[in-house]
Amino acid sequence: MMLVLMHKGKGGGLSDMFGGGMQSSVGGSSVAERNLDRITVVVGLLWFACIVVLGVLMKLD
């Protein structure tokens, strides 16, 4: 959950309500943001895989 909260708002939605819409004029993503995106995707996929494996193991018992 902390990985998702660390992301910068992309504009639109609820992030604009709390000041997330104020972005700098520099376009593009920084290296840190891209790495955070990658880490978040990997952690999410691992989480999903663990849930599926645990579900299969519980069904086999």
CHARMM-style PDB file with segment names, atoms N, HN, CA, C and O in Angstrom:
ATOM      1  N   MET     1       0.827  -1.189   0.000  1.00  0.00      PROA
ATOM      2  CA  MET     1       0.000   0.000   0.000  1.00  0.00      PROA
ATOM      3  C   MET     1       0.875   1.259   0.000  1.00  0.00      PROA
ATOM      4  O   MET     1       0.518   2.269  -0.606  1.00  0.00      PROA
ATOM      5  N   MET     2       2.001   1.190   0.672  1.00  0.00      PROA
ATOM      6  HN  MET     2       2.291   0.369   1.165  1.00  0.00      PROA
ATOM      7  CA  MET     2       2.876   2.361   0.725  1.00  0.00      PROA
ATOM      8  C   MET     2       3.445   2.701  -0.651  1.00  0.00      PROA
ATOM      9  O   MET     2       3.661   3.873  -0.959  1.00  0.00      PROA
ATOM     10  N   LEU     3       3.689   1.684  -1.481  1.00  0.00      PROA
ATOM     11  HN  LEU     3       3.514   0.731  -1.231  1.00  0.00      PROA
ATOM     12  CA  LEU     3       4.224   1.947  -2.817  1.00  0.00      PROA
ATOM     13  C   LEU     3       3.234   2.761  -3.636  1.00  0.00      PROA
ATOM     14  O   LEU     3       3.630   3.662  -4.375  1.00  0.00      PROA
ATOM     15  N   VAL     4       1.961   2.451  -3.508  1.00  0.00      PROA
ATOM     16  HN  VAL     4       1.640   1.719  -2.907  1.00  0.00      PROA
ATOM     17  CA  VAL     4       0.947   3.186  -4.258  1.00  0.00      PROA
ATOM     18  C   VAL     4       0.837   4.617  -3.746  1.00  0.00      PROA
ATOM     19  O   VAL     4       0.667   5.547  -4.534  1.00  0.00      PROA
ATOM     20  N   LEU     5       0.932   4.798  -2.445  1.00  0.00      PROA
ATOM     21  HN  LEU     5       1.070   4.042  -1.804  1.00  0.00      PROA
ATOM     22  CA  LEU     5       0.814   6.142  -1.864  1.00  0.00      PROA
ATOM     23  C   LEU     5       2.015   7.017  -2.218  1.00  0.00      PROA
ATOM     24  O   LEU     5       1.902   8.243  -2.203  1.00  0.00      PROA
ATOM     25  N   MET     6       3.149   6.421  -2.532  1.00  0.00      PROA
ATOM     26  HN  MET     6       3.241   5.425  -2.544  1.00  0.00      PROA
ATOM     27  CA  MET     6       4.343   7.199  -2.860  1.00  0.00      PROA
ATOM     28  C   MET     6       4.301   7.770  -4.276  1.00  0.00      PROA
ATOM     29  O   MET     6       5.078   8.665  -4.606  1.00  0.00      PROA
ATOM     30  N   HSD     7       3.400   7.260  -5.113  1.00  0.00      PROA
ATOM     31  HN  HSD     7       2.768   6.532  -4.845  1.00  0.00      PROA
ATOM     32  CA  HSD     7       3.322   7.739  -6.491  1.00  0.00      PROA
ATOM     33  C   HSD     7       2.813   9.173  -6.547  1.00  0.00      PROA
ATOM     34  O   HSD     7       1.982   9.599  -5.746  1.00  0.00      PROA
ATOM     35  N   LYS     8       3.343   9.897  -7.520  1.00  0.00      PROA
ATOM     36  HN  LYS     8       4.019   9.551  -8.171  1.00  0.00      PROA
ATOM     37  CA  LYS     8       2.895  11.267  -7.761  1.00  0.00      PROA
ATOM     38  C   LYS     8       1.587  11.211  -8.523  1.00  0.00      PROA
ATOM     39  O   LYS     8       1.407  10.347  -9.382  1.00  0.00      PROA
ATOM     40  N   GLY     9       0.666  12.123  -8.221  1.00  0.00      PROA
ATOM     41  HN  GLY     9       0.812  12.824  -7.523  1.00  0.00      PROA
ATOM     42  CA  GLY     9      -0.604  12.160  -8.922  1.00  0.00      PROA
ATOM     43  C   GLY     9      -0.406  12.447 -10.400  1.00  0.00      PROA
ATOM     44  O   GLY     9       0.413  13.289 -10.766  1.00  0.00      PROA
ATOM     45  N   LYS    10      -1.148  11.756 -11.245  1.00  0.00      PROA
ATOM     46  HN  LYS    10      -1.814  11.072 -10.947  1.00  0.00      PROA
ATOM     47  CA  LYS    10      -1.000  11.930 -12.686  1.00  0.00      PROA
ATOM     48  C   LYS    10      -1.980  12.968 -13.235  1.00  0.00      PROA
ATOM     49  O   LYS    10      -1.996  13.215 -14.441  1.00  0.00      PROA
ATOM     50  N   GLY    11      -2.778  13.566 -12.393  1.00  0.00      PROA
ATOM     51  HN  GLY    11      -2.765  13.366 -11.413  1.00  0.00      PROA
ATOM     52  CA  GLY    11      -3.758  14.538 -12.852  1.00  0.00      PROA
ATOM     53  C   GLY    11      -5.109  13.881 -13.025  1.00  0.00      PROA
ATOM     54  O   GLY    11      -5.204  12.724 -13.434  1.00  0.00      PROA
ATOM     55  N   GLY    12      -6.138  14.618 -12.714  1.00  0.00      PROA
ATOM     56  HN  GLY    12      -6.061  15.558 -12.381  1.00  0.00      PROA
ATOM     57  CA  GLY    12      -7.479  14.068 -12.819  1.00  0.00      PROA
ATOM     58  C   GLY    12      -7.820  13.250 -11.595  1.00  0.00      PROA
ATOM     59  O   GLY    12      -6.935  12.857 -10.835  1.00  0.00      PROA
ATOM     60  N   GLY    13      -9.074  12.998 -11.407  1.00  0.00      PROA
ATOM     61  HN  GLY    13      -9.793  13.317 -12.024  1.00  0.00      PROA
ATOM     62  CA  GLY    13      -9.504  12.167 -10.297  1.00  0.00      PROA
ATOM     63  C   GLY    13      -9.342  12.854  -8.957  1.00  0.00      PROA
ATOM     64  O   GLY    13      -9.394  14.080  -8.855  1.00  0.00      PROA
ATOM     65  N   LEU    14      -9.147  12.049  -7.942  1.00  0.00      PROA
ATOM     66  HN  LEU    14      -9.105  11.053  -8.025  1.00  0.00      PROA
ATOM     67  CA  LEU    14      -9.065  12.571  -6.584  1.00  0.00      PROA
ATOM     68  C   LEU    14      -7.762  13.311  -6.305  1.00  0.00      PROA
ATOM     69  O   LEU    14      -7.703  14.131  -5.390  1.00  0.00      PROA
ATOM     70  N   SER    15      -6.716  13.031  -7.084  1.00  0.00      PROA
ATOM     71  HN  SER    15      -6.764  12.365  -7.828  1.00  0.00      PROA
ATOM     72  CA  SER    15      -5.436  13.686  -6.799  1.00  0.00      PROA
ATOM     73  C   SER    15      -5.519  15.194  -7.012  1.00  0.00      PROA
ATOM     74  O   SER    15      -4.812  15.943  -6.338  1.00  0.00      PROA
ATOM     75  N   ASP    16      -6.369  15.659  -7.935  1.00  0.00      PROA
ATOM     76  HN  ASP    16      -6.943  15.050  -8.482  1.00  0.00      PROA
ATOM     77  CA  ASP    16      -6.525  17.102  -8.140  1.00  0.00      PROA
ATOM     78  C   ASP    16      -7.198  17.780  -6.961  1.00  0.00      PROA
ATOM     79  O   ASP    16      -6.928  18.948  -6.681  1.00  0.00      PROA
ATOM     80  N   MET    17      -8.061  17.068  -6.273  1.00  0.00      PROA
ATOM     81  HN  MET    17      -8.280  16.119  -6.501  1.00  0.00      PROA
ATOM     82  CA  MET    17      -8.777  17.659  -5.144  1.00  0.00      PROA
ATOM     83  C   MET    17      -7.827  18.038  -4.011  1.00  0.00      PROA
ATOM     84  O   MET    17      -8.088  18.985  -3.269  1.00  0.00      PROA
ATOM     85  N   PHE    18      -6.735  17.305  -3.882  1.00  0.00      PROA
ATOM     86  HN  PHE    18      -6.523  16.536  -4.485  1.00  0.00      PROA
ATOM     87  CA  PHE    18      -5.820  17.534  -2.774  1.00  0.00      PROA
ATOM     88  C   PHE    18      -4.505  18.155  -3.222  1.00  0.00      PROA
ATOM     89  O   PHE    18      -3.493  18.010  -2.536  1.00  0.00      PROA
ATOM     90  N   GLY    19      -4.501  18.831  -4.339  1.00  0.00      PROA
ATOM     91  HN  GLY    19      -5.324  18.948  -4.896  1.00  0.00      PROA
ATOM     92  CA  GLY    19      -3.307  19.528  -4.799  1.00  0.00      PROA
ATOM     93  C   GLY    19      -2.402  18.706  -5.677  1.00  0.00      PROA
ATOM     94  O   GLY    19      -1.311  19.162  -6.018  1.00  0.00      PROA
ATOM     95  N   GLY    20      -2.809  17.516  -6.057  1.00  0.00      PROA
ATOM     96  HN  GLY    20      -3.695  17.146  -5.780  1.00  0.00      PROA
ATOM     97  CA  GLY    20      -1.980  16.674  -6.913  1.00  0.00      PROA
ATOM     98  C   GLY    20      -1.925  17.181  -8.339  1.00  0.00      PROA
ATOM     99  O   GLY    20      -1.062  16.759  -9.110  1.00  0.00      PROA
ATOM    100  N   GLY    21      -2.828  18.076  -8.707  1.00  0.00      PROA
ATOM    101  HN  GLY    21      -3.528  18.419  -8.081  1.00  0.00      PROA
ATOM    102  CA  GLY    21      -2.859  18.571 -10.072  1.00  0.00      PROA
ATOM    103  C   GLY    21      -1.808  19.611 -10.361  1.00  0.00      PROA
ATOM    104  O   GLY    21      -1.570  19.941 -11.523  1.00  0.00      PROA
ATOM    105  N   MET    22      -1.171  20.138  -9.330  1.00  0.00      PROA
ATOM    106  HN  MET    22      -1.364  19.870  -8.387  1.00  0.00      PROA
ATOM    107  CA  MET    22      -0.128  21.145  -9.528  1.00  0.00      PROA
ATOM    108  C   MET    22       1.174  20.443  -9.849  1.00  0.00      PROA
ATOM    109  O   MET    22       1.874  19.980  -8.949  1.00  0.00      PROA
ATOM    110  N   GLN    23       1.500  20.363 -11.129  1.00  0.00      PROA
ATOM    111  HN  GLN    23       0.932  20.739 -11.860  1.00  0.00      PROA
ATOM    112  CA  GLN    23       2.712  19.697 -11.555  1.00  0.00      PROA
ATOM    113  C   GLN    23       3.677  20.723 -12.108  1.00  0.00      PROA
ATOM    114  O   GLN    23       3.282  21.803 -12.548  1.00  0.00      PROA
ATOM    115  N   SER    24       4.940  20.369 -12.076  1.00  0.00      PROA
ATOM    116  HN  SER    24       5.261  19.492 -11.718  1.00  0.00      PROA
ATOM    117  CA  SER    24       5.931  21.284 -12.632  1.00  0.00      PROA
ATOM    118  C   SER    24       5.837  21.256 -14.148  1.00  0.00      PROA
ATOM    119  O   SER    24       5.229  20.358 -14.731  1.00  0.00      PROA
ATOM    120  N   SER    25       6.443  22.246 -14.774  1.00  0.00      PROA
ATOM    121  HN  SER    25       6.937  22.976 -14.301  1.00  0.00      PROA
ATOM    122  CA  SER    25       6.366  22.342 -16.230  1.00  0.00      PROA
ATOM    123  C   SER    25       7.275  21.344 -16.930  1.00  0.00      PROA
ATOM    124  O   SER    25       7.218  21.210 -18.153  1.00  0.00      PROA
ATOM    125  N   VAL    26       8.109  20.643 -16.176  1.00  0.00      PROA
ATOM    126  HN  VAL    26       8.154  20.752 -15.183  1.00  0.00      PROA
ATOM    127  CA  VAL    26       9.012  19.664 -16.766  1.00  0.00      PROA
ATOM    128  C   VAL    26       8.204  18.432 -17.133  1.00  0.00      PROA
ATOM    129  O   VAL    26       7.575  17.823 -16.267  1.00  0.00      PROA
ATOM    130  N   GLY    27       8.213  18.058 -18.408  1.00  0.00      PROA
ATOM    131  HN  GLY    27       8.724  18.553 -19.111  1.00  0.00      PROA
ATOM    132  CA  GLY    27       7.448  16.911 -18.850  1.00  0.00      PROA
ATOM    133  C   GLY    27       8.215  15.625 -18.645  1.00  0.00      PROA
ATOM    134  O   GLY    27       9.427  15.642 -18.429  1.00  0.00      PROA
ATOM    135  N   GLY    28       7.514  14.515 -18.710  1.00  0.00      PROA
ATOM    136  HN  GLY    28       6.529  14.501 -18.885  1.00  0.00      PROA
ATOM    137  CA  GLY    28       8.144  13.208 -18.606  1.00  0.00      PROA
ATOM    138  C   GLY    28       8.284  12.760 -17.169  1.00  0.00      PROA
ATOM    139  O   GLY    28       8.016  13.504 -16.225  1.00  0.00      PROA
ATOM    140  N   SER    29       8.712  11.525 -17.038  1.00  0.00      PROA
ATOM    141  HN  SER    29       8.930  10.921 -17.805  1.00  0.00      PROA
ATOM    142  CA  SER    29       8.879  10.922 -15.721  1.00  0.00      PROA
ATOM    143  C   SER    29      10.358  10.859 -15.379  1.00  0.00      PROA
ATOM    144  O   SER    29      11.203  10.662 -16.252  1.00  0.00      PROA
ATOM    145  N   SER    30      10.654  11.025 -14.126  1.00  0.00      PROA
ATOM    146  HN  SER    30       9.967  11.185 -13.417  1.00  0.00      PROA
ATOM    147  CA  SER    30      12.040  10.895 -13.699  1.00  0.00      PROA
ATOM    148  C   SER    30      12.372   9.409 -13.572  1.00  0.00      PROA
ATOM    149  O   SER    30      11.488   8.552 -13.600  1.00  0.00      PROA
ATOM    150  N   VAL    31      13.638   9.133 -13.434  1.00  0.00      PROA
ATOM    151  HN  VAL    31      14.356   9.829 -13.411  1.00  0.00      PROA
ATOM    152  CA  VAL    31      14.097   7.749 -13.291  1.00  0.00      PROA
ATOM    153  C   VAL    31      13.520   7.135 -12.021  1.00  0.00      PROA
ATOM    154  O   VAL    31      13.129   5.968 -12.012  1.00  0.00      PROA
ATOM    155  N   ALA    32      13.468   7.916 -10.957  1.00  0.00      PROA
ATOM    156  HN  ALA    32      13.785   8.865 -10.964  1.00  0.00      PROA
ATOM    157  CA  ALA    32      12.931   7.401  -9.703  1.00  0.00      PROA
ATOM    158  C   ALA    32      11.462   7.017  -9.843  1.00  0.00      PROA
ATOM    159  O   ALA    32      11.031   6.004  -9.292  1.00  0.00      PROA
ATOM    160  N   GLU    33      10.689   7.818 -10.576  1.00  0.00      PROA
ATOM    161  HN  GLU    33      11.039   8.641 -11.024  1.00  0.00      PROA
ATOM    162  CA  GLU    33       9.278   7.504 -10.755  1.00  0.00      PROA
ATOM    163  C   GLU    33       9.095   6.246 -11.597  1.00  0.00      PROA
ATOM    164  O   GLU    33       8.238   5.414 -11.299  1.00  0.00      PROA
ATOM    165  N   ARG    34       9.896   6.110 -12.643  1.00  0.00      PROA
ATOM    166  HN  ARG    34      10.592   6.786 -12.885  1.00  0.00      PROA
ATOM    167  CA  ARG    34       9.804   4.901 -13.484  1.00  0.00      PROA
ATOM    168  C   ARG    34      10.192   3.666 -12.686  1.00  0.00      PROA
ATOM    169  O   ARG    34       9.550   2.622 -12.808  1.00  0.00      PROA
ATOM    170  N   ASN    35      11.242   3.774 -11.864  1.00  0.00      PROA
ATOM    171  HN  ASN    35      11.763   4.622 -11.765  1.00  0.00      PROA
ATOM    172  CA  ASN    35      11.636   2.637 -11.035  1.00  0.00      PROA
ATOM    173  C   ASN    35      10.560   2.307 -10.010  1.00  0.00      PROA
ATOM    174  O   ASN    35      10.300   1.135  -9.737  1.00  0.00      PROA
ATOM    175  N   LEU    36       9.934   3.328  -9.443  1.00  0.00      PROA
ATOM    176  HN  LEU    36      10.145   4.280  -9.665  1.00  0.00      PROA
ATOM    177  CA  LEU    36       8.847   3.088  -8.492  1.00  0.00      PROA
ATOM    178  C   LEU    36       7.679   2.401  -9.181  1.00  0.00      PROA
ATOM    179  O   LEU    36       7.043   1.526  -8.594  1.00  0.00      PROA
ATOM    180  N   ASP    37       7.389   2.787 -10.420  1.00  0.00      PROA
ATOM    181  HN  ASP    37       7.905   3.498 -10.897  1.00  0.00      PROA
ATOM    182  CA  ASP    37       6.332   2.113 -11.187  1.00  0.00      PROA
ATOM    183  C   ASP    37       6.665   0.644 -11.387  1.00  0.00      PROA
ATOM    184  O   ASP    37       5.812  -0.223 -11.198  1.00  0.00      PROA
ATOM    185  N   ARG    38       7.898   0.365 -11.768  1.00  0.00      PROA
ATOM    186  HN  ARG    38       8.591   1.069 -11.922  1.00  0.00      PROA
ATOM    187  CA  ARG    38       8.312  -1.021 -12.001  1.00  0.00      PROA
ATOM    188  C   ARG    38       8.235  -1.842 -10.716  1.00  0.00      PROA
ATOM    189  O   ARG    38       7.736  -2.967 -10.721  1.00  0.00      PROA
ATOM    190  N   ILE    39       8.729  -1.279  -9.627  1.00  0.00      PROA
ATOM    191  HN  ILE    39       9.135  -0.365  -9.624  1.00  0.00      PROA
ATOM    192  CA  ILE    39       8.699  -1.995  -8.345  1.00  0.00      PROA
ATOM    193  C   ILE    39       7.262  -2.268  -7.925  1.00  0.00      PROA
ATOM    194  O   ILE    39       6.961  -3.351  -7.423  1.00  0.00      PROA
ATOM    195  N   THR    40       6.371  -1.297  -8.125  1.00  0.00      PROA
ATOM    196  HN  THR    40       6.616  -0.418  -8.533  1.00  0.00      PROA
ATOM    197  CA  THR    40       4.970  -1.481  -7.758  1.00  0.00      PROA
ATOM    198  C   THR    40       4.338  -2.598  -8.572  1.00  0.00      PROA
ATOM    199  O   THR    40       3.585  -3.407  -8.029  1.00  0.00      PROA
ATOM    200  N   VAL    41       4.631  -2.654  -9.868  1.00  0.00      PROA
ATOM    201  HN  VAL    41       5.243  -1.997 -10.309  1.00  0.00      PROA
ATOM    202  CA  VAL    41       4.067  -3.713 -10.713  1.00  0.00      PROA
ATOM    203  C   VAL    41       4.596  -5.076 -10.285  1.00  0.00      PROA
ATOM    204  O   VAL    41       3.830  -6.036 -10.196  1.00  0.00      PROA
ATOM    205  N   VAL    42       5.891  -5.171 -10.021  1.00  0.00      PROA
ATOM    206  HN  VAL    42       6.513  -4.392 -10.093  1.00  0.00      PROA
ATOM    207  CA  VAL    42       6.476  -6.447  -9.612  1.00  0.00      PROA
ATOM    208  C   VAL    42       5.891  -6.914  -8.292  1.00  0.00      PROA
ATOM    209  O   VAL    42       5.542  -8.086  -8.152  1.00  0.00      PROA
ATOM    210  N   VAL    43       5.778  -6.019  -7.322  1.00  0.00      PROA
ATOM    211  HN  VAL    43       6.062  -5.066  -7.435  1.00  0.00      PROA
ATOM    212  CA  VAL    43       5.214  -6.391  -6.023  1.00  0.00      PROA
ATOM    213  C   VAL    43       3.752  -6.812  -6.183  1.00  0.00      PROA
ATOM    214  O   VAL    43       3.310  -7.763  -5.539  1.00  0.00      PROA
ATOM    215  N   GLY    44       3.006  -6.116  -7.027  1.00  0.00      PROA
ATOM    216  HN  GLY    44       3.366  -5.343  -7.550  1.00  0.00      PROA
ATOM    217  CA  GLY    44       1.614  -6.490  -7.268  1.00  0.00      PROA
ATOM    218  C   GLY    44       1.488  -7.859  -7.905  1.00  0.00      PROA
ATOM    219  O   GLY    44       0.618  -8.640  -7.520  1.00  0.00      PROA
ATOM    220  N   LEU    45       2.343  -8.165  -8.873  1.00  0.00      PROA
ATOM    221  HN  LEU    45       3.050  -7.531  -9.185  1.00  0.00      PROA
ATOM    222  CA  LEU    45       2.309  -9.481  -9.512  1.00  0.00      PROA
ATOM    223  C   LEU    45       2.708 -10.589  -8.537  1.00  0.00      PROA
ATOM    224  O   LEU    45       2.113 -11.667  -8.542  1.00  0.00      PROA
ATOM    225  N   LEU    46       3.710 -10.325  -7.703  1.00  0.00      PROA
ATOM    226  HN  LEU    46       4.193  -9.449  -7.699  1.00  0.00      PROA
ATOM    227  CA  LEU    46       4.097 -11.313  -6.691  1.00  0.00      PROA
ATOM    228  C   LEU    46       2.980 -11.547  -5.688  1.00  0.00      PROA
ATOM    229  O   LEU    46       2.735 -12.683  -5.283  1.00  0.00      PROA
ATOM    230  N   TRP    47       2.306 -10.483  -5.288  1.00  0.00      PROA
ATOM    231  HN  TRP    47       2.505  -9.560  -5.617  1.00  0.00      PROA
ATOM    232  CA  TRP    47       1.184 -10.584  -4.355  1.00  0.00      PROA
ATOM    233  C   TRP    47       0.078 -11.442  -4.969  1.00  0.00      PROA
ATOM    234  O   TRP    47      -0.468 -12.324  -4.306  1.00  0.00      PROA
ATOM    235  N   PHE    48      -0.251 -11.182  -6.233  1.00  0.00      PROA
ATOM    236  HN  PHE    48       0.192 -10.465  -6.771  1.00  0.00      PROA
ATOM    237  CA  PHE    48      -1.285 -11.946  -6.924  1.00  0.00      PROA
ATOM    238  C   PHE    48      -0.895 -13.418  -7.025  1.00  0.00      PROA
ATOM    239  O   PHE    48      -1.721 -14.300  -6.790  1.00  0.00      PROA
ATOM    240  N   ALA    49       0.364 -13.683  -7.375  1.00  0.00      PROA
ATOM    241  HN  ALA    49       1.035 -12.966  -7.566  1.00  0.00      PROA
ATOM    242  CA  ALA    49       0.834 -15.058  -7.496  1.00  0.00      PROA
ATOM    243  C   ALA    49       0.755 -15.786  -6.157  1.00  0.00      PROA
ATOM    244  O   ALA    49       0.374 -16.955  -6.111  1.00  0.00      PROA
ATOM    245  N   CYS    50       1.107 -15.113  -5.079  1.00  0.00      PROA
ATOM    246  HN  CYS    50       1.416 -14.162  -5.116  1.00  0.00      PROA
ATOM    247  CA  CYS    50       1.026 -15.729  -3.750  1.00  0.00      PROA
ATOM    248  C   CYS    50      -0.415 -16.072  -3.393  1.00  0.00      PROA
ATOM    249  O   CYS    50      -0.676 -17.134  -2.829  1.00  0.00      PROA
ATOM    250  N   ILE    51      -1.343 -15.194  -3.712  1.00  0.00      PROA
ATOM    251  HN  ILE    51      -1.132 -14.331  -4.170  1.00  0.00      PROA
ATOM    252  CA  ILE    51      -2.750 -15.441  -3.412  1.00  0.00      PROA
ATOM    253  C   ILE    51      -3.253 -16.644  -4.201  1.00  0.00      PROA
ATOM    254  O   ILE    51      -3.971 -17.484  -3.660  1.00  0.00      PROA
ATOM    255  N   VAL    52      -2.879 -16.733  -5.483  1.00  0.00      PROA
ATOM    256  HN  VAL    52      -2.296 -16.050  -5.923  1.00  0.00      PROA
ATOM    257  CA  VAL    52      -3.305 -17.859  -6.312  1.00  0.00      PROA
ATOM    258  C   VAL    52      -2.717 -19.165  -5.781  1.00  0.00      PROA
ATOM    259  O   VAL    52      -3.431 -20.161  -5.663  1.00  0.00      PROA
ATOM    260  N   VAL    53      -1.423 -19.171  -5.459  1.00  0.00      PROA
ATOM    261  HN  VAL    53      -0.843 -18.362  -5.555  1.00  0.00      PROA
ATOM    262  CA  VAL    53      -0.774 -20.382  -4.948  1.00  0.00      PROA
ATOM    263  C   VAL    53      -1.395 -20.808  -3.625  1.00  0.00      PROA
ATOM    264  O   VAL    53      -1.654 -21.994  -3.421  1.00  0.00      PROA
ATOM    265  N   LEU    54      -1.637 -19.863  -2.725  1.00  0.00      PROA
ATOM    266  HN  LEU    54      -1.427 -18.899  -2.890  1.00  0.00      PROA
ATOM    267  CA  LEU    54      -2.270 -20.206  -1.445  1.00  0.00      PROA
ATOM    268  C   LEU    54      -3.675 -20.750  -1.650  1.00  0.00      PROA
ATOM    269  O   LEU    54      -4.087 -21.680  -0.958  1.00  0.00      PROA
ATOM    270  N   GLY    55      -4.413 -20.177  -2.595  1.00  0.00      PROA
ATOM    271  HN  GLY    55      -4.078 -19.421  -3.157  1.00  0.00      PROA
ATOM    272  CA  GLY    55      -5.749 -20.679  -2.887  1.00  0.00      PROA
ATOM    273  C   GLY    55      -5.726 -22.101  -3.407  1.00  0.00      PROA
ATOM    274  O   GLY    55      -6.551 -22.927  -3.015  1.00  0.00      PROA
ATOM    275  N   VAL    56      -4.774 -22.389  -4.297  1.00  0.00      PROA
ATOM    276  HN  VAL    56      -4.104 -21.719  -4.615  1.00  0.00      PROA
ATOM    277  CA  VAL    56      -4.652 -23.751  -4.830  1.00  0.00      PROA
ATOM    278  C   VAL    56      -4.246 -24.719  -3.730  1.00  0.00      PROA
ATOM    279  O   VAL    56      -4.780 -25.825  -3.648  1.00  0.00      PROA
ATOM    280  N   LEU    57      -3.304 -24.312  -2.883  1.00  0.00      PROA
ATOM    281  HN  LEU    57      -2.870 -23.413  -2.950  1.00  0.00      PROA
ATOM    282  CA  LEU    57      -2.880 -25.188  -1.779  1.00  0.00      PROA
ATOM    283  C   LEU    57      -4.015 -25.463  -0.809  1.00  0.00      PROA
ATOM    284  O   LEU    57      -4.159 -26.585  -0.324  1.00  0.00      PROA
ATOM    285  N   MET    58      -4.811 -24.464  -0.528  1.00  0.00      PROA
ATOM    286  HN  MET    58      -4.694 -23.553  -0.922  1.00  0.00      PROA
ATOM    287  CA  MET    58      -5.935 -24.664   0.398  1.00  0.00      PROA
ATOM    288  C   MET    58      -6.996 -25.570  -0.221  1.00  0.00      PROA
ATOM    289  O   MET    58      -7.639 -26.344   0.488  1.00  0.00      PROA
ATOM    290  N   LYS    59      -7.180 -25.482  -1.517  1.00  0.00      PROA
ATOM    291  HN  LYS    59      -6.658 -24.853  -2.093  1.00  0.00      PROA
ATOM    292  CA  LYS    59      -8.176 -26.314  -2.189  1.00  0.00      PROA
ATOM    293  C   LYS    59      -7.733 -27.774  -2.220  1.00  0.00      PROA
ATOM    294  O   LYS    59      -8.569 -28.677  -2.167  1.00  0.00      PROA
ATOM    295  N   LEU    60      -6.427 -28.011  -2.305  1.00  0.00      PROA
ATOM    296  HN  LEU    60      -5.748 -27.278  -2.347  1.00  0.00      PROA
ATOM    297  CA  LEU    60      -5.905 -29.380  -2.344  1.00  0.00      PROA
ATOM    298  C   LEU    60      -6.000 -30.085  -1.004  1.00  0.00      PROA
ATOM    299  O   LEU    60      -6.049 -31.314  -0.959  1.00  0.00      PROA
ATOM    300  N   ASP    61      -6.028 -29.340   0.080  1.00  0.00      PROA
ATOM    301  HN  ASP    61      -5.988 -28.342   0.043  1.00  0.00      PROA
ATOM    302  CA  ASP    61      -6.100 -29.956   1.423  1.00  0.00      PROA
ATOM    303  C   ASP    61      -7.448 -30.477   1.751  1.00  0.00      PROA
ATOM    304  OT1 ASP    61      -7.654 -31.016   2.838  1.00  0.00      PROA
TER     305      ASP     61
END
